[in-house]
Amino acid sequence: MSDIPYKVYLSENEIPSAWYNVRADMKNKPAPLLNPGTGEALKAEDLMPIFCEELCKQEMNNDDKWIDIPGEVLDFYKMYRPSPLVRAYCLEKALGTPAHIYYKFEGNNTSGSHKLNSAIAQAYYAKKQGLKGVTTETGAGQWGTALSMATAYFGLDCQVYMVKVSYEQKPFRREVMRTYGATVTPSPSMTTNVGRKINEEFPGTDGSLGCAISEAVEAATSQEGYRYVLGSVLNQVLLHQSVIGLETKAALDKIGVKADMIIGCAGGGSNLGGLISPFVGEMLRGENQYEIIAVEPASCPSFTRGSYVYDFCDTGRVCPLAKMYTLGSNFMPAPNHAGGLRYHGMSSILSQLYADGYMKATSVKQTDVFAAAEQFARVEGILPAPESSHAIKVAIDEALKCKETGEAKNIVFGLTGTGYFDLVAYQKFNDGVMDDYIPTDDDIAKSLAQCPKF
């Protein structure tokens, strides 16, 4: 047994006091958002009818390396941060690997995931602006849960459009949102113009994050005193989530460990971007090298099978255009159980870093993910969220490679949240009725063919 403890905790005084903006260190900045009508780059003021004013400024800020965390947000962070960095000794023993496995556990708050890091910041800026409320989308429900908790704290109304398949698969997470005071609507719904249009075009659809985003944006722009907030993809969200990586780096430094490999699940990019940001910053500045792996579902493989082009961020095509790895805004993912990863595109920041070779990507099948999740749960004692389990799967694979080579690599992965509201998925896996849908090349090509041309 190593003298490194099972859990590495920072003190309350070591919680980051500023978010790290990785864009300041990027030589190739993420491509700008474009107006879909004119094709011209958007300015912060162009986004203000949709987003909170301060968040628009953060979205466009490519220059300031550090952005101070407001005092009220920092005080809220202290209720559940810093989160622990855990040495997975039991998993290492079960695998018989010489690798050292660490995971940053973000499920130790009442919302159950890392999403609260950005939700409380976005709710704070909405309250500071004097708004009545916010609208949003949610996939698995973790973002909606976090935002409903944050808006309750600040006394704001919260309207959540939840992807229909998750609305039906995860009723208890839906009820947590309602308990915090949110209104939850399955998407696509018949309550918005874009929802009715999507239902007409895709009858019987299970929905997607792209659909839910379209509805939430329409709801925000059609109600006075409301703005739209997003839980992933955007630059501002990855900025807020940098607290994960900053704490991870500080904890590793505290025990004198340098990560060799950093692994995170990838849907829109919030968890992965937050986890890797300070490490990528060192790579960008030429100070260190790391192997970074993004893990996505084989059913929605934006990085590994998508194209790096400008595309709509939503299915209803009401949002700005972003240059990203995408499967096409009309791509309808299979109803897999990692609802938070069922998005057709990827963060512009992560897309640029991937294109520039700072990270790798791989996709994994759903049944393999749940097998890894159960293996982890049985030895480490945490039932992981399906999204997080994608990172677990690849961390296990990499640790087994070390077993073959004899290398004692330091592997770090992000455990984004718990899976206690995902038991229907675990039930289907245990009953042997879970399938592995993988889109065909033709499916993806048809969707990509509808991307706007420039």
C-alpha positions in Angstrom: 0.0 0.0 0.0 1.3 3.4 -0.9 1.6 6.2 1.6 -0.8 8.3 -0.5 -4.1 8.5 1.3 -7.4 7.2 -0.2 -8.8 10.7 -0.4 -6.9 13.9 -0.9 -8.9 16.9 0.4 -7.9 20.5 0.0 -8.9 23.0 2.7 -11.7 25.4 2.4 -9.2 28.2 1.9 -7.8 26.3 -1.1 -11.0 26.5 -3.2 -10.1 28.4 -6.3 -11.0 32.1 -6.0 -10.9 32.6 -9.8 -11.9 30.6 -12.8 -9.3 29.7 -15.4 -10.0 30.8 -18.9 -8.0 28.4 -21.1 -8.7 30.4 -24.2 -6.2 33.0 -23.0 -3.4 30.5 -23.5 -4.7 29.1 -26.8 -2.8 30.3 -29.9 -5.6 29.1 -32.1 -8.7 30.6 -30.4 -12.1 28.8 -30.8 -13.9 30.0 -33.9 -16.4 32.8 -33.2 -20.1 32.2 -33.1 -21.9 33.3 -36.3 -25.2 35.0 -37.0 -27.0 32.3 -39.0 -28.7 35.0 -41.2 -25.7 37.1 -42.1 -22.8 34.7 -41.4 -21.0 37.5 -39.5 -19.3 37.0 -36.2 -21.5 37.8 -33.2 -20.6 40.3 -30.5 -21.5 40.1 -26.8 -24.3 42.5 -27.2 -25.8 40.3 -30.0 -26.3 37.5 -27.4 -27.8 39.6 -24.7 -31.5 39.1 -25.7 -30.8 35.3 -25.1 -28.2 35.2 -22.3 -27.5 37.2 -19.1 -25.3 40.2 -19.8 -22.3 39.1 -17.7 -22.4 35.6 -19.2 -22.3 37.1 -22.7 -19.1 38.9 -21.8 -17.6 35.7 -20.4 -18.6 33.9 -23.5 -16.6 36.2 -25.7 -13.6 36.7 -23.4 -10.6 35.2 -25.1 -8.0 37.3 -23.3 -8.4 37.3 -19.5 -6.7 34.2 -18.1 -8.3 34.6 -14.7 -11.9 35.7 -13.9 -12.7 36.3 -10.2 -15.4 34.1 -8.7 -18.1 36.4 -7.1 -18.2 36.2 -3.3 -21.8 34.9 -3.2 -20.9 32.1 -5.6 -17.7 31.3 -3.7 -19.7 31.1 -0.4 -22.1 28.7 -2.1 -19.2 26.6 -3.4 -18.0 26.2 0.2 -21.1 24.1 1.0 -19.8 21.3 -1.1 -16.3 22.2 -2.3 -13.5 21.3 -2.4 -14.5 17.9 -3.7 -12.2 14.9 -3.0 -9.6 13.4 -5.3 -9.8 9.7 -4.6 -7.1 7.0 -5.1 -8.9 4.0 -6.4 -6.8 1.4 -4.5 -9.6 -1.2 -4.5 -10.0 -0.9 -8.3 -6.3 -1.2 -8.8 -6.1 -4.3 -6.7 -9.1 -5.9 -8.5 -7.5 -5.2 -11.9 -4.0 -6.3 -10.8 -2.5 -3.3 -12.5 0.6 -1.4 -11.6 -1.2 1.8 -12.7 -2.2 4.4 -10.1 -5.8 5.4 -10.7 -7.3 8.6 -9.3 -10.8 10.0 -9.7 -12.1 13.5 -9.0 -15.5 12.9 -7.4 -18.1 15.6 -8.2 -21.1 13.7 -6.9 -20.8 14.8 -3.3 -23.4 17.6 -3.5 -27.2 17.4 -3.3 -27.7 18.0 -7.0 -25.6 14.8 -7.6 -23.1 16.1 -10.2 -20.6 18.6 -11.3 -23.3 20.7 -13.0 -23.9 22.8 -9.9 -20.5 24.5 -10.4 -21.9 26.5 -13.4 -25.6 26.5 -12.3 -25.0 28.5 -9.2 -22.8 31.0 -11.2 -25.4 31.4 -13.9 -28.3 31.8 -11.4 -26.2 34.4 -9.6 -25.7 36.5 -12.7 -29.5 36.2 -13.6 -30.4 37.4 -10.1 -27.9 40.3 -10.2 -29.4 41.4 -13.5 -32.8 41.6 -11.9 -34.4 38.8 -14.0 -37.6 36.9 -13.1 -36.4 33.5 -14.2 -34.5 31.3 -16.6 -35.2 28.6 -19.1 -33.0 25.6 -19.9 -32.8 22.1 -21.4 -31.6 18.9 -19.6 -30.8 15.5 -20.9 -30.3 13.0 -18.0 -31.6 15.6 -15.6 -28.4 16.4 -13.8 -28.2 20.0 -15.2 -31.9 20.6 -14.6 -31.5 19.4 -11.1 -28.5 21.6 -10.4 -30.1 24.7 -12.0 -33.4 24.2 -10.1 -31.4 24.0 -6.9 -29.5 27.2 -7.8 -32.6 29.2 -8.8 -34.4 28.2 -5.7 -31.4 29.5 -3.7 -31.7 32.9 -5.5 -35.5 33.0 -5.7 -35.8 32.7 -9.5 -38.3 30.9 -11.6 -36.9 27.9 -13.5 -38.4 26.3 -16.6 -36.8 23.1 -17.8 -37.3 21.3 -21.1 -36.2 17.7 -20.4 -35.4 15.3 -23.3 -38.5 13.1 -23.7 -36.7 9.8 -23.4 -35.0 10.9 -20.1 -38.3 12.4 -18.8 -39.8 9.0 -19.1 -36.7 6.9 -18.0 -35.8 9.1 -15.0 -39.0 10.2 -13.2 -37.3 10.6 -9.9 -34.8 13.1 -11.1 -37.7 14.9 -12.7 -39.4 15.0 -9.3 -36.3 16.4 -7.6 -36.4 19.3 -10.0 -40.1 19.9 -9.2 -39.3 19.7 -5.5 -36.9 22.6 -6.0 -39.7 24.5 -7.7 -38.9 24.0 -11.4 -41.5 23.4 -14.1 -40.4 20.4 -16.2 -41.7 19.8 -19.7 -40.9 16.8 -21.9 -39.2 17.8 -25.2 -40.1 18.1 -28.0 -43.4 19.4 -26.6 -46.5 20.9 -28.1 -46.1 24.1 -26.0 -43.7 25.9 -28.4 -43.7 26.6 -32.1 -40.4 24.8 -32.6 -41.5 21.9 -30.5 -44.6 21.4 -32.7 -42.5 21.7 -35.8 -40.0 19.0 -34.6 -42.9 16.7 -33.7 -44.3 17.1 -37.1 -41.0 16.5 -38.8 -40.0 13.6 -36.6 -43.2 12.0 -35.4 -42.8 9.8 -32.3 -39.3 11.1 -31.7 -37.7 10.5 -28.3 -36.1 14.0 -28.5 -32.5 15.2 -28.2 -30.6 17.9 -26.4 -30.7 19.9 -29.6 -34.6 19.8 -29.6 -34.8 20.8 -25.9 -32.3 23.7 -26.5 -34.5 25.1 -29.3 -37.6 25.0 -27.0 -35.9 26.6 -24.1 -34.5 29.4 -26.2 -37.9 30.1 -27.7 -39.4 30.1 -24.2 -36.8 32.6 -22.9 -37.1 35.0 -25.8 -40.9 35.1 -25.7 -41.2 36.0 -22.0 -40.2 39.3 -20.5 -37.6 39.1 -17.8 -36.3 35.7 -18.7 -33.0 34.5 -20.2 -31.8 31.1 -21.4 -29.0 29.3 -19.6 -27.1 26.3 -20.8 -25.3 23.5 -18.9 -22.6 22.6 -21.3 -20.9 23.4 -24.7 -20.6 27.1 -24.2 -17.3 28.8 -23.3 -18.8 30.3 -20.2 -19.7 26.9 -18.8 -16.3 25.4 -19.4 -14.9 28.5 -17.6 -17.0 27.9 -14.5 -16.2 24.1 -14.5 -12.5 24.9 -14.4 -12.8 24.7 -10.6 -12.7 20.9 -11.1 -9.4 20.9 -12.9 -7.9 23.5 -10.7 -8.7 21.5 -7.5 -7.5 18.3 -9.2 -4.2 19.8 -10.1 -3.8 21.3 -6.6 -4.5 18.0 -5.0 -2.0 16.1 -7.2 0.6 18.7 -6.4 -0.1 18.3 -2.7 0.8 14.6 -2.8 3.6 15.1 -5.3 2.0 13.2 -8.2 2.1 14.2 -11.9 -0.8 12.8 -14.0 0.3 10.9 -17.1 -3.2 10.4 -18.5 -6.5 12.4 -17.9 -9.8 10.9 -19.1 -13.2 12.4 -19.2 -16.6 11.7 -20.7 -17.6 14.0 -23.5 -21.1 15.0 -24.5 -21.1 18.8 -24.9 -17.9 19.3 -23.0 -18.6 20.8 -19.5 -17.0 18.0 -17.4 -14.1 17.2 -19.7 -13.3 20.9 -20.4 -13.4 21.7 -16.7 -11.3 18.7 -15.7 -8.5 19.2 -18.3 -8.3 23.0 -18.5 -5.3 23.7 -16.2 -3.5 20.7 -17.6 -4.1 21.8 -21.2 -2.9 25.2 -20.1 0.5 23.8 -19.2 0.6 22.0 -22.5 -0.2 25.2 -24.4 2.5 27.1 -22.5 5.0 24.3 -23.1 5.4 23.5 -19.4 4.2 19.8 -19.4 2.8 17.0 -21.5 -0.2 14.9 -20.7 -2.3 12.3 -22.6 -5.9 13.5 -22.6 -8.7 11.2 -23.8 -12.3 12.2 -24.5 -14.8 9.3 -24.2 -18.1 9.5 -26.0 -20.9 7.0 -26.6 -20.7 5.0 -29.8 -24.3 6.0 -30.4 -23.5 9.7 -30.6 -19.9 10.0 -31.7 -19.3 13.7 -32.4 -15.5 13.6 -32.2 -14.8 10.3 -33.7 -17.2 10.3 -36.6 -18.4 13.9 -36.9 -17.1 16.7 -39.1 -15.4 19.9 -37.9 -17.7 22.5 -39.5 -20.0 25.4 -38.6 -23.4 24.0 -37.5 -26.5 25.0 -35.5 -26.3 24.4 -31.8 -29.9 23.2 -31.8 -32.3 21.1 -33.9 -34.8 24.0 -34.4 -32.0 26.2 -35.9 -32.9 29.2 -33.7 -29.4 29.5 -32.1 -26.2 30.9 -33.5 -23.8 28.8 -35.5 -20.7 27.3 -33.8 -17.7 25.7 -35.4 -17.5 22.3 -33.7 -17.2 18.6 -34.3 -20.8 17.8 -35.1 -23.0 15.0 -36.4 -25.5 17.6 -37.8 -28.1 19.4 -35.8 -30.8 17.1 -37.2 -29.1 14.0 -35.9 -31.4 12.1 -33.6 -29.4 10.0 -31.2 -30.6 6.6 -30.1 -32.4 6.6 -26.7 -29.3 5.4 -24.8 -29.1 5.8 -21.0 -26.3 8.4 -20.9 -28.8 11.2 -21.5 -26.2 13.9 -20.8 -24.1 12.7 -23.7 -26.8 12.7 -26.3 -25.8 15.9 -28.0 -25.0 16.2 -31.7 -22.0 18.6 -31.3 -19.1 19.5 -29.0 -17.7 22.5 -27.3 -15.9 24.9 -29.6 -13.0 25.0 -27.2 -12.6 21.3 -27.1 -13.1 21.0 -30.8 -10.2 23.4 -31.5 -8.0 21.6 -29.0 -8.9 18.3 -30.6 -8.2 19.6 -34.1 -4.8 21.0 -32.9 -3.8 17.6 -31.5 -3.9 18.4 -27.7 -6.3 15.5 -27.0 -7.5 12.2 -28.4 -11.0 10.7 -28.5 -12.6 7.3 -28.4 -16.1 6.0 -28.4 -17.5 3.1 -26.4 -20.6 0.9 -26.5 -23.3 1.2 -23.9 -23.2 -2.4 -22.6 -19.5 -2.2 -22.2 -19.9 1.1 -20.2 -22.4 -0.5 -17.8 -20.2 -3.5 -17.3 -17.4 -1.1 -16.3 -19.8 0.8 -14.1 -20.8 -2.3 -12.1 -17.2 -3.4 -11.8 -16.3 0.0 -10.4 -19.4 0.1 -8.0 -18.6 -3.4 -6.6 -15.1 -2.4 -5.5 -15.2 1.4 -5.0 -18.6 1.6 -3.4 -20.0 4.4 -5.6 -22.8 3.8 -8.1 -21.6 6.0 -11.0 -23.7 8.0 -13.4 -23.9 6.4 -16.9 -22.1 9.5 -18.3 -19.2 9.2 -15.9 -19.0 5.4 -16.6 -17.7 6.2 -20.1 -14.6 7.6 -18.4 -14.4 4.6 -16.0 -14.5 2.2 -19.0 -11.5 3.7 -20.7 -9.6 4.2 -17.4 -10.0 0.5 -16.8 -8.9 -0.3 -20.3 -5.8 1.9 -19.9 -5.0 0.3 -16.5 -5.1 -3.1 -18.1 -2.7 -2.0 -20.8 -0.4 -1.0 -18.0 -0.8 -4.5 -16.6 0.5 -5.9 -19.9 3.4 -3.5 -20.2 4.3 -3.2 -16.5 4.0 0.6 -16.7 2.9 2.4 -13.5 1.1 5.3 -15.1 -0.8 7.8 -13.1 -4.3 7.8 -14.6 -6.8 10.5 -13.6 -10.5 10.5 -14.6 -13.5 12.5 -13.8 -16.4 10.9 -11.9 -19.0 13.5 -12.7 -21.8 12.2 -10.6 -23.8 9.4 -9.1 -26.3 7.1 -10.8 -28.9 6.5 -8.1 -31.6 8.0 -10.4 -30.5 5.9 -13.3 -31.6 2.5 -11.9 -33.9 1.8 -14.8 -30.8 1.7 -17.0 -29.0 -0.5 -14.5 -32.1 -2.8 -14.4 -32.1 -3.1 -18.2 -28.4 -4.0 -18.2 -28.8 -6.5 -15.4 -31.8 -8.1 -17.2 -29.8 -8.4 -20.4 -32.2 -6.3 -22.5 -29.9 -3.3 -23.1 -28.8 -2.9 -26.7 -25.9 -1.2 -28.5 -27.2 1.1 -31.3 -24.5 2.5 -33.5 -25.5 4.9 -36.3 -24.5 3.9 -39.8 -22.3 6.0 -42.0 -25.3 6.8 -44.1 -27.3 8.0 -41.0 -24.5 10.4 -40.2 -23.9 11.5 -43.8 -27.6 12.4 -44.2 -27.5 14.6 -41.1 -24.2 16.3 -42.0 -25.5 17.0 -45.5 -27.9 19.5 -43.9 -25.2 21.5 -42.2 -25.1 25.1 -43.5 -22.5 25.7 -46.2 -19.9 28.5 -46.2 
